[in-house]
Amino acid sequence: MHPVSRPPIGVLALQGAFAAHQQRLAELDVASIQVRRPADLDGLHGLVMPGGESTTMSMLLTSSELFDPIAERIHDGLAVLGTCAGMILLAREVLDGRTDQRCLGAIDLVVRRNGYGRQLDSFECDLALRSGTPDEPPFRGVFIRAPKVEAWGAGVEVLAEHEGVPVLARQRRITVASFHPELTRDARVHAEFVHHLEMESS
Ligand code: GLN
C-alpha cells in the first residue's frame, strides 16, 4: 500500500528548526522537501518558514536568491506557514528589527521582534485553538524569544491568542504562529495548515 499521494510541502531549510517541521508533517503522512534554492520551489503549493533568527534568515534569503521568488509565489497563491522568525519574515512591518532586515509583507501584521521581553525570553503556556471543538485539549505553546503581534488588520483571522494578543493567525493562504508548534509532539497546527491548503486548492 502506498501512502495517500499529496504534493510535497517545502520547508525552508536555510537555518533554524526545519527538521522538526518535517517530522510533524511526516506524522501526518505529508511528504516534505527542503528548500534551499529557487528551483526547489517548483511545483510546491505549500511552504513552511521555520523559527530561527529572522535577521540571519533575511540575509540568507537574499544571498540564496530565494527572497524574490518566494515573494512572487506568495503573490500567486503559495500557502505558507511561518513560525516565530518565519512569522516575522511574513509580516507587513517589523518593530525592533535590524535596519537591513527584509520582510515579505504577506500578512497584515505589525510584529515586535523579541516582544515578550527578556525576563520571558522563553515560556510555555496552554492555548485554546479556535479551530478545535470546545472539549479539545489545549495546545502547548512553546515561545522562544518570540515576536509579539502589536497590530493586525481586519482581514486577519485570529486562530489563538495569549493574554489578548494573537499568537496564531491566518490571512488567506498565510498562517503564522509566534510560538513553535513543531517543538511539541502535537501536529494539530500543521494538520490545520495542510487541511486549509488542500481545501483551497481543490
Ligand atoms: N527572536 C528571533 C528573531 O528575531 C525569533 C526567535 C525564534 O524564531 N525562535 O528572529
Boltz pocket constraint, residues with backbone or C-beta under 6 A from the ligand:
constraints:
  - pocket:
      binder: B
      contacts: [[A, 50], [A, 51], [A, 52], [A, 53], [A, 54], [A, 55], [A, 83], [A, 84], [A, 85], [A, 86], [A, 88], [A, 113], [A, 114], [A, 144], [A, 145], [A, 146], [A, 147]]
      max_distance: 6.0
